Amino acid sequence: MEFVLRSPSFENGARIPVRHTCDGEDVSPRLEWSNAPREAKSYALIMFDPDAPVGTFIHWVLYNIPGDRSYIDENVPKAPSVPGLGLQGVNDFGFHGYGGPCPPPGHGEHRYFFALHALDINDVGLGPGARATQLVDRIKDHVIGYAVLMGRYSRG
């Protein structure tokens, strides 16, 4: 069976609701996954926009998610550490946690990918505040499964 990442807030490939963007409350959506590798000891999540005018823009970095979890609640606090969930890195907005879609007005529709990595390690060995590039470097040899959810958003 395929490792699948989904959200009750939007279907894969559909528009992300305003609530989860800079035009709304800017709260992270609930994410749920199924059919993860049984050997997964932890998870790491990176949300990115490959359509940003400056190149790929990182919206969320979350790691050391316990291996026995199968969801991330909506509205994760924008804090370096979230008890029971894991550690958050710094996004390209410059703060810890989730920063929702916020493409420049008139720049067309952007795609936002939530990439969940199942890992064969419990701890990636980074403290809070890591950048996505640092996380990718640490997990590249430990990924045992990968699931992706994509949403779309545009402004004016």
Backbone as a printed PyTorch tensor [residue, N CA C, xyz], in Angstrom:
tensor([[[  0.8270,  -1.1860,   0.0000],
         [  0.0000,   0.0000,   0.0000],
         [  0.8720,   1.2510,   0.0000]],

        [[  0.3490,   2.2800,  -0.6050],
         [  1.0890,   3.5300,  -0.7590],
         [  1.0170,   4.4040,   0.4980]],

        [[  2.1550,   4.9560,   0.8730],
         [  2.2650,   5.9230,   1.9640],
         [  1.5710,   7.2020,   1.4870]],

        [[  0.5230,   7.6430,   2.1990],
         [ -0.3130,   8.7510,   1.7400],
         [ -0.4000,   9.8430,   2.7970]],

        [[ -0.2850,  11.0900,   2.3470],
         [ -0.4630,  12.2650,   3.1930],
         [ -1.6890,  13.0080,   2.6830]],

        [[ -2.5910,  13.3620,   3.6190],
         [ -3.8010,  14.0940,   3.2360],
         [ -4.1480,  15.1200,   4.3020]],

        [[ -5.1230,  15.9700,   3.9480],
         [ -5.6220,  16.9680,   4.8870],
         [ -7.1320,  17.0360,   4.7730]],

        [[ -7.8310,  17.1490,   5.9110],
         [ -9.2770,  17.3490,   5.8250],
         [ -9.6270,  18.7670,   5.3430]],

        [[ -8.6430,  19.6520,   5.2630],
         [ -8.8780,  21.0370,   4.8490],
         [ -8.9490,  21.2130,   3.3370]],

        [[ -8.2240,  20.3780,   2.5790],
         [ -8.2340,  20.4930,   1.1180],
         [ -7.7700,  19.1820,   0.5030]],

        [[ -8.2570,  18.9100,  -0.6930],
         [ -7.8680,  17.7190,  -1.4420],
         [ -6.5150,  17.9460,  -2.1170]],

        [[ -5.8140,  16.8680,  -2.3810],
         [ -4.5540,  16.9600,  -3.1030],
         [ -4.7920,  17.6530,  -4.4450]],

        [[ -4.0160,  18.6890,  -4.7240],
         [ -4.1230,  19.4310,  -5.9730],
         [ -5.1400,  20.5520,  -5.9550]],

        [[ -5.9210,  20.6800,  -4.8780],
         [ -6.9730,  21.6930,  -4.7890],
         [ -6.4520,  22.9790,  -4.1500]],

        [[ -7.3040,  23.9740,  -4.1520],
         [ -6.9690,  25.2810,  -3.5650],
         [ -6.9180,  25.1600,  -2.0460]],

        [[ -5.8810,  25.7640,  -1.4500],
         [ -5.7370,  25.8120,   0.0040],
         [ -6.6810,  26.8950,   0.5260]],

        [[ -7.5060,  26.5870,   1.5260],
         [ -8.4370,  27.5940,   2.0550],
         [ -7.7060,  28.8190,   2.6180]],

        [[ -8.3400,  29.9810,   2.4730],
         [ -7.7730,  31.2560,   2.9260],
         [ -7.3470,  31.1860,   4.3860]],

        [[ -8.0740,  30.4390,   5.2130],
         [ -7.7560,  30.3040,   6.6400],
         [ -6.2910,  29.9140,   6.8670]],

        [[ -5.7220,  29.1510,   5.9400],
         [ -4.3640,  28.6320,   6.0830],
         [ -3.3260,  29.4720,   5.3370]],

        [[ -3.6900,  30.7140,   4.9770],
         [ -2.7980,  31.5890,   4.2120],
         [ -2.5860,  32.9160,   4.9420]],

        [[ -1.6910,  33.7390,   4.3860],
         [ -1.4460,  35.0670,   4.9670],
         [ -2.6340,  35.9990,   4.7940]],

        [[ -3.5700,  35.6410,   3.9410],
         [ -4.7760,  36.4450,   3.7590],
         [ -5.8450,  36.0900,   4.7880]],

        [[ -5.6070,  35.0420,   5.5490],
         [ -6.5470,  34.6020,   6.5720],
         [ -5.8660,  34.5540,   7.9260]],

        [[ -6.1300,  33.4910,   8.6710],
         [ -5.5760,  33.3380,  10.0200],
         [ -4.1480,  32.8000,  10.0240]],

        [[ -3.6770,  32.3200,   8.8660],
         [ -2.3190,  31.7820,   8.7140],
         [ -2.0360,  30.6420,   9.6970]],

        [[ -3.0090,  29.7630,   9.8590],
         [ -2.8240,  28.5980,  10.7220],
         [ -2.5090,  27.3780,   9.8650]],

        [[ -1.6720,  26.5190,  10.3800],
         [ -1.3150,  25.3050,   9.6550],
         [ -2.5380,  24.3910,   9.5360]],

        [[ -2.6640,  23.6860,   8.4060],
         [ -3.7690,  22.7470,   8.2560],
         [ -3.4780,  21.4510,   9.0170]],

        [[ -4.5280,  20.7250,   9.3450],
         [ -4.3490,  19.3910,   9.9110],
         [ -3.8290,  18.4990,   8.7920]],

        [[ -2.8550,  17.6850,   9.1230],
         [ -2.3020,  16.7100,   8.1810],
         [ -2.4640,  15.3240,   8.7850]],

        [[ -2.7840,  14.3470,   7.9520],
         [ -2.9630,  12.9690,   8.3930],
         [ -2.2730,  12.0540,   7.3930]],

        [[ -1.6700,  10.9780,   7.8850],
         [ -1.0290,  10.0500,   6.9680],
         [ -1.3870,   8.6150,   7.3220]],

        [[ -1.2510,   7.7830,   6.2970],
         [ -1.5440,   6.3620,   6.4540],
         [ -0.5740,   5.5450,   5.6170]],

        [[ -0.4750,   4.2660,   5.9670],
         [  0.3960,   3.3170,   5.2680],
         [  1.8680,   3.7110,   5.2980]],

        [[  2.2810,   4.3410,   6.3900],
         [  3.6970,   4.6850,   6.5540],
         [  4.4970,   3.4010,   6.7730]],

        [[  5.7710,   3.4110,   6.4480],
         [  6.5990,   2.2300,   6.7060],
         [  6.5610,   1.8690,   8.1950]],

        [[  6.3740,   0.6040,   8.4880],
         [  6.3160,   0.1540,   9.8880],
         [  7.6030,   0.4440,  10.6340]],

        [[  8.7080,   0.5290,   9.9190],
         [ 10.0170,   0.7620,  10.5300],
         [ 10.2620,   2.2250,  10.8700]],

        [[  9.3160,   3.1110,  10.5480],
         [  9.5200,   4.5450,  10.7880],
         [  9.6810,   4.8180,  12.2780]],

        [[ 10.7910,   5.4670,  12.6230],
         [ 11.0530,   5.8440,  14.0110],
         [ 10.7200,   7.3070,  14.2570]],

        [[ 10.6980,   8.1080,  13.1970],
         [ 10.3000,   9.5170,  13.2910],
         [  9.9480,   9.9990,  11.8910]],

        [[  9.4300,  11.2370,  11.8600],
         [  9.0670,  11.8710,  10.5960],
         [  9.6420,  13.2790,  10.5650]],

        [[  9.8090,  13.7740,   9.3420],
         [ 10.2250,  15.1610,   9.1260],
         [  9.3430,  15.7230,   8.0170]],

        [[  8.8960,  16.9560,   8.1920],
         [  8.0140,  17.6020,   7.2240],
         [  8.6530,  18.8890,   6.7240]],

        [[  8.6160,  19.0760,   5.4150],
         [  9.0530,  20.3310,   4.8150],
         [  7.9450,  20.7670,   3.8630]],

        [[  7.4790,  22.0130,   4.0370],
         [  6.5030,  22.5950,   3.1250],
         [  7.2240,  23.6450,   2.2950]],

        [[  7.0460,  23.5750,   0.9640],
         [  7.7580,  24.5070,   0.1000],
         [  6.9310,  24.9240,  -1.1080]],

        [[  7.2880,  26.0660,  -1.6560],
         [  6.6760,  26.6380,  -2.8560],
         [  7.7520,  26.7110,  -3.9270]],

        [[  7.6930,  25.8260,  -4.9470],
         [  8.7110,  25.8740,  -5.9970],
         [  8.4540,  26.9740,  -7.0320]],

        [[  7.3160,  27.6570,  -6.9350],
         [  6.9290,  28.6590,  -7.9320],
         [  7.2370,  30.0940,  -7.5080]],

        [[  7.8750,  30.2710,  -6.3620],
         [  8.1900,  31.6130,  -5.8710],
         [  9.1530,  32.3070,  -6.8290]],

        [[  9.0020,  33.6270,  -7.0000],
         [  9.8750,  34.3470,  -7.9360],
         [ 11.3530,  34.3020,  -7.5630]],

        [[ 11.6650,  34.0870,  -6.2790],
         [ 13.0650,  34.0390,  -5.8400],
         [ 13.6290,  32.6200,  -5.8520]],

        [[ 12.8640,  31.6590,  -6.3420],
         [ 13.2510,  30.2500,  -6.2880],
         [ 12.4430,  29.5670,  -5.2020]],

        [[ 12.7340,  28.3170,  -4.9220],
         [ 11.9680,  27.5690,  -3.9330],
         [ 11.9570,  28.2900,  -2.5890]],

        [[ 10.7420,  28.4710,  -2.0570],
         [ 10.5440,  29.1920,  -0.8090],
         [ 10.0440,  28.2110,   0.2380]],

        [[ 10.7070,  28.1690,   1.3850],
         [ 10.3660,  27.2290,   2.4560],
         [  9.3380,  27.8570,   3.3910]],

        [[  8.2320,  27.1500,   3.5940],
         [  7.1360,  27.6470,   4.4400],
         [  7.0650,  26.9860,   5.8100]],

        [[  7.6330,  25.7820,   5.9420],
         [  7.5080,  25.0730,   7.2180],
         [  8.5630,  23.9830,   7.2780]],

        [[  9.2160,  23.8700,   8.4250],
         [ 10.2010,  22.8280,   8.6870],
         [  9.8720,  22.2550,  10.0670]],

        [[  9.5520,  20.9620,  10.1090],
         [  9.1460,  20.2950,  11.3480],
         [  9.8190,  18.9250,  11.3780]],

        [[ 10.4650,  18.5840,  12.4880],
         [ 11.2220,  17.3330,  12.5360],
         [ 11.2020,  16.7250,  13.9350]],

        [[ 11.7200,  15.4970,  14.0060],
         [ 11.6490,  14.6780,  15.2350],
         [ 10.1970,  14.4230,  15.6410]],

        [[  9.3240,  14.3210,  14.6490],
         [  7.9290,  13.9450,  14.8850],
         [  7.9420,  12.4720,  15.2830]],

        [[  7.3470,  12.1060,  16.4180],
         [  7.4040,  10.7130,  16.8740],
         [  6.8670,   9.7220,  15.8410]],

        [[  7.5300,   8.5800,  15.7670],
         [  7.1750,   7.5520,  14.7960],
         [  5.8180,   6.9200,  15.0030]],

        [[  5.2420,   7.0570,  16.1920],
         [  3.9240,   6.4680,  16.4310],
         [  2.7840,   7.4320,  16.1010]],

        [[  3.0990,   8.6110,  15.6020],
         [  2.0530,   9.5830,  15.2120],
         [  1.5800,   9.3040,  13.7980]],

        [[  0.3460,   9.7000,  13.5160],
         [ -0.1850,   9.5890,  12.1580],
         [ -0.9320,  10.8700,  11.7680]],

        [[ -0.6930,  11.9460,  12.4950],
         [ -1.3520,  13.2110,  12.1960],
         [ -0.5820,  14.3700,  12.8410]],

        [[ -0.8730,  15.5650,  12.3310],
         [ -0.4140,  16.8200,  12.9180],
         [ -1.6680,  17.6770,  13.0280]],

        [[ -2.0080,  18.1010,  14.2270],
         [ -3.2030,  18.9160,  14.4320],
         [ -3.1150,  20.2420,  13.6990]],

        [[ -4.2780,  20.8210,  13.4410],
         [ -4.3530,  22.1580,  12.8720],
         [ -3.7980,  23.1770,  13.8770]],

        [[ -3.2720,  24.2650,  13.3440],
         [ -2.8180,  25.3990,  14.1430],
         [ -1.6900,  25.0420,  15.1100]],

        [[ -0.6380,  24.4340,  14.5710],
         [  0.5470,  24.1400,  15.3750],
         [  1.1490,  25.4710,  15.8260]],

        [[  1.4680,  25.6260,  17.1180],
         [  2.0600,  26.8860,  17.6020],
         [  3.3450,  27.2240,  16.8420]],

        [[  3.5630,  28.4980,  16.6000],
         [  4.7770,  28.9670,  15.9100],
         [  5.8760,  29.1120,  16.9630]],

        [[  6.3830,  27.9750,  17.4060],
         [  7.3690,  27.9200,  18.4940],
         [  8.5010,  26.9890,  18.0860]],

        [[  9.6870,  27.1650,  18.6650],
         [ 10.8130,  26.2940,  18.3350],
         [ 10.5590,  24.8190,  18.6560]],

        [[  9.8560,  24.5640,  19.7570],
         [  9.5850,  23.2060,  20.1910],
         [  8.0960,  23.0710,  20.5210]],

        [[  7.4800,  21.9850,  20.0520],
         [  6.0720,  21.7350,  20.3250],
         [  5.9930,  20.3930,  21.0640]],

        [[  5.7320,  20.4170,  22.3680],
         [  5.7030,  19.1850,  23.1570],
         [  4.7990,  18.1190,  22.5330]],

        [[  5.3340,  16.9090,  22.4330],
         [  4.5920,  15.7940,  21.8640],
         [  4.6070,  15.7380,  20.3570]],

        [[  5.0840,  16.7960,  19.7080],
         [  5.0920,  16.8240,  18.2430],
         [  6.4980,  16.8710,  17.6700]],

        [[  7.3590,  17.7270,  18.1860],
         [  8.7120,  17.7960,  17.6480],
         [  9.2810,  19.1960,  17.6840]],

        [[ 10.2990,  19.4020,  16.8670],
         [ 11.0050,  20.6730,  16.7850],
         [ 10.6830,  21.3430,  15.4560]],

        [[ 10.6860,  22.6850,  15.4800],
         [ 10.4150,  23.4080,  14.2500],
         [ 11.6300,  24.2290,  13.8430]],

        [[ 11.8550,  24.2140,  12.5570],
         [ 12.9240,  25.0110,  11.9990],
         [ 12.4420,  26.4050,  11.6700]],

        [[ 13.3360,  27.1750,  11.0730],
         [ 13.0360,  28.5370,  10.6520],
         [ 12.6820,  28.4940,   9.1660]],

        [[ 11.5370,  29.1070,   8.8370],
         [ 11.1050,  29.1550,   7.4410],
         [ 11.7380,  30.3660,   6.7400]],

        [[ 11.4360,  30.5260,   5.4610],
         [ 12.0350,  31.6330,   4.7160],
         [ 11.3920,  32.9860,   5.0190]],

        [[ 10.3410,  33.0040,   5.8380],
         [  9.8190,  34.2690,   6.3560],
         [ 10.6890,  34.7460,   7.5190]],

        [[ 11.4870,  33.8120,   8.0880],
         [ 12.3970,  34.1610,   9.1690],
         [ 11.9090,  33.8170,  10.5610]],

        [[ 10.8500,  33.0060,  10.6840],
         [ 10.3660,  32.6220,  12.0100],
         [ 10.1530,  31.1100,  12.0960]],

        [[ 10.0270,  30.6090,  13.3240],
         [  9.7790,  29.1910,  13.5690],
         [  8.3400,  28.8480,  13.2090]],

        [[  8.1660,  27.6630,  12.6670],
         [  6.8280,  27.1470,  12.4360],
         [  6.2870,  27.4380,  11.0540]],

        [[  4.9770,  27.3060,  10.9730],
         [  4.2440,  27.4150,   9.7150],
         [  4.0650,  28.8600,   9.2800]],

        [[  4.3540,  29.1080,   8.0250],
         [  4.0440,  30.3750,   7.3660],
         [  3.2720,  30.0220,   6.1110]],

        [[  2.0120,  30.3630,   6.0800],
         [  1.1380,  29.9260,   4.9880],
         [  1.4270,  30.5640,   3.6520]],

        [[  0.7390,  30.0610,   2.6280],
         [  0.8810,  30.6200,   1.2890],
         [  0.6530,  32.1290,   1.2950]],

        [[  1.5190,  32.8280,   0.5650],
         [  1.4480,  34.2920,   0.5150],
         [  2.1600,  34.7740,  -0.7510]],

        [[  1.7220,  34.2660,  -1.9170],
         [  2.4240,  34.6640,  -3.1440],
         [  2.1910,  36.1410,  -3.4610]],

        [[  3.1010,  36.7530,  -4.1870],
         [  2.8990,  38.1570,  -4.5590],
         [  1.6070,  38.3040,  -5.3630]],

        [[  0.8160,  39.3440,  -5.0890],
         [ -0.4100,  39.5570,  -5.8680],
         [ -0.1020,  39.6530,  -7.3590]],

        [[ -0.9700,  39.0380,  -8.1540],
         [ -0.8010,  39.0880,  -9.5980],
         [  0.2900,  38.1830, -10.1330]],

        [[  0.8580,  37.3390,  -9.2950],
         [  1.9530,  36.4580,  -9.7200],
         [  1.4430,  35.0880, -10.1540]],

        [[  0.1350,  34.9290, -10.2200],
         [ -0.4470,  33.6610, -10.6610],
         [ -0.5520,  32.6470,  -9.5390]],

        [[ -0.9880,  31.4790,  -9.9090],
         [ -1.1870,  30.4080,  -8.9400],
         [  0.1400,  29.7180,  -8.6080]],

        [[  0.3560,  29.4750,  -7.3230],
         [  1.5450,  28.7680,  -6.8660],
         [  1.1320,  27.4030,  -6.3320]],

        [[  2.0750,  26.4690,  -6.3760],
         [  1.8750,  25.1340,  -5.8010],
         [  2.6330,  25.0710,  -4.4770]],

        [[  1.9940,  24.4510,  -3.4920],
         [  2.5890,  24.3100,  -2.1630],
         [  2.6350,  22.8250,  -1.8330]],

        [[  3.8440,  22.3240,  -1.6300],
         [  4.0530,  20.9080,  -1.3630],
         [  4.3540,  20.6810,   0.1100]],

        [[  3.6190,  19.7610,   0.7150],
         [  3.8800,  19.2910,   2.0680],
         [  4.5550,  17.9320,   1.8740]],

        [[  5.8360,  17.8410,   2.1440],
         [  6.6050,  16.6210,   1.9230],
         [  6.9330,  15.9870,   3.2780]],

        [[  6.3420,  14.8230,   3.5240],
         [  6.5490,  14.1100,   4.7840],
         [  7.5120,  12.9580,   4.5490]],

        [[  8.5890,  12.9400,   5.3170],
         [  9.6310,  11.9170,   5.1950],
         [  9.5550,  10.9690,   6.3880]],

        [[  9.4170,   9.6810,   6.1390],
         [  9.5040,   8.6710,   7.1970],
         [ 10.9840,   8.3170,   7.3430]],

        [[ 11.4600,   8.3270,   8.5940],
         [ 12.8860,   8.1430,   8.8480],
         [ 13.1640,   6.9080,   9.6970]],

        [[ 14.3660,   6.3630,   9.5410],
         [ 14.7710,   5.1940,  10.3300],
         [ 15.5490,   5.5920,  11.5880]],

        [[ 15.4600,   6.8580,  11.9700],
         [ 16.1240,   7.3750,  13.1840],
         [ 15.0910,   8.1300,  14.0280]],

        [[ 15.3220,   8.1640,  15.3440],
         [ 14.4180,   8.8730,  16.2540],
         [ 14.6720,  10.3730,  16.2920]],

        [[ 15.9210,  10.7620,  16.1120],
         [ 16.3280,  12.1490,  16.2920],
         [ 17.2810,  12.5140,  15.1620]],

        [[ 17.0080,  13.6170,  14.4820],
         [ 17.8600,  14.0050,  13.3520],
         [ 19.1550,  14.6870,  13.7930]],

        [[ 19.2580,  14.9860,  15.0860],
         [ 20.4880,  15.5680,  15.6040],
         [ 20.6130,  17.0600,  15.4010]],

        [[ 19.4910,  17.7330,  15.2460],
         [ 19.4810,  19.1880,  15.1110],
         [ 18.6200,  19.7760,  16.2160]],

        [[ 19.0240,  20.9140,  16.7440],
         [ 18.1860,  21.6130,  17.7050],
         [ 17.1110,  22.3890,  16.9730]],

        [[ 16.2690,  23.1190,  17.7080],
         [ 15.2500,  23.9480,  17.0680],
         [ 15.8990,  25.0070,  16.1850]],

        [[ 15.1850,  25.4110,  15.1610],
         [ 15.6500,  26.5070,  14.3190],
         [ 16.4470,  26.1160,  13.1010]],

        [[ 16.5020,  24.8340,  12.7800],
         [ 17.2490,  24.4060,  11.5980],
         [ 16.5750,  24.9170,  10.3230]],

        [[ 17.3660,  25.1070,   9.3190],
         [ 16.8630,  25.4540,   7.9850],
         [ 16.5780,  24.1610,   7.2200]],

        [[ 15.7460,  24.2490,   6.2050],
         [ 15.3880,  23.0630,   5.4240],
         [ 16.6270,  22.3950,   4.8280]],

        [[ 17.5860,  23.1710,   4.3650],
         [ 18.7880,  22.5810,   3.7670],
         [ 19.5780,  21.7690,   4.7960]],

        [[ 19.6230,  22.2530,   6.0230],
         [ 20.3150,  21.5130,   7.0790],
         [ 19.5810,  20.2000,   7.3680]],

        [[ 18.2550,  20.2730,   7.4280],
         [ 17.4670,  19.0750,   7.6960],
         [ 17.6350,  18.0500,   6.5790]],

        [[ 17.5510,  18.4890,   5.3490],
         [ 17.7110,  17.5750,   4.2150],
         [ 19.0730,  16.8940,   4.2740]],

        [[ 20.1070,  17.6450,   4.6060],
         [ 21.4470,  17.0660,   4.7020],
         [ 21.5000,  15.9780,   5.7720]],

        [[ 20.8110,  16.1870,   6.8860],
         [ 20.8160,  15.2140,   7.9930],
         [ 19.9900,  13.9690,   7.7060]],

        [[ 18.9050,  14.1130,   6.9550],
         [ 18.0050,  12.9590,   6.7610],
         [ 18.2300,  12.1970,   5.4640]],

        [[ 19.0210,  12.7110,   4.5550],
         [ 19.1210,  12.1220,   3.2140],
         [ 19.4470,  10.6300,   3.2080]],

        [[ 20.1900,  10.1460,   4.1730],
         [ 20.5280,   8.7180,   4.2240],
         [ 19.5990,   7.9270,   5.1320]],

        [[ 18.5330,   8.5500,   5.6250],
         [ 17.6460,   7.8950,   6.5920],
         [ 16.1850,   7.8460,   6.1550]],

        [[ 15.8830,   8.3090,   4.9500],
         [ 14.5010,   8.3150,   4.4620],
         [ 14.1180,   6.9140,   4.0000]],

        [[ 13.0500,   6.3750,   4.6130],
         [ 12.5610,   5.0410,   4.2360],
         [ 11.1720,   5.0960,   3.6010]],

        [[ 10.6130,   6.2880,   3.5220],
         [  9.3190,   6.4840,   2.8840],
         [  9.0660,   7.9680,   2.7240]],

        [[  8.1820,   8.2910,   1.7790],
         [  7.9720,   9.6870,   1.4200],
         [  6.5380,   9.8390,   0.9410]],

        [[  5.8270,  10.8200,   1.4710],
         [  4.4660,  11.1030,   1.0250],
         [  4.3310,  12.6060,   0.8040]],

        [[  3.5670,  12.9820,  -0.2070],
         [  3.4400,  14.3890,  -0.5720],
         [  1.9690,  14.7690,  -0.7530]],

        [[  1.6320,  15.9510,  -0.2490],
         [  0.3310,  16.5680,  -0.4640],
         [  0.6060,  17.9160,  -1.1100]],

        [[ -0.1360,  18.2420,  -2.1740],
         [  0.0750,  19.5120,  -2.8590],
         [ -1.2360,  20.3070,  -2.8760]],

        [[ -1.1220,  21.5870,  -2.5250],
         [ -2.2500,  22.5040,  -2.6220],
         [ -1.8540,  23.7100,  -3.4510]],

        [[ -2.8560,  24.4630,  -3.8690],
         [ -2.6070,  25.6210,  -4.7370],
         [ -3.1620,  26.8850,  -4.0820]],

        [[ -2.5380,  28.0250,  -4.4210],
         [ -3.0720,  29.2850,  -3.9310],
         [ -2.5730,  30.4270,  -4.8210]],

        [[ -3.4200,  31.4370,  -4.9890],
         [ -3.0450,  32.6550,  -5.7240],
         [ -3.7260,  33.8380,  -5.0530]],

        [[ -3.1790,  35.0100,  -5.3160],
         [ -3.7300,  36.2630,  -4.7790],
         [ -3.8890,  37.2620,  -5.9180]],

        [[ -5.0410,  37.9490,  -5.9050],
         [ -5.3360,  39.0450,  -6.8280],
         [ -4.6910,  39.1030,  -8.1200]]])
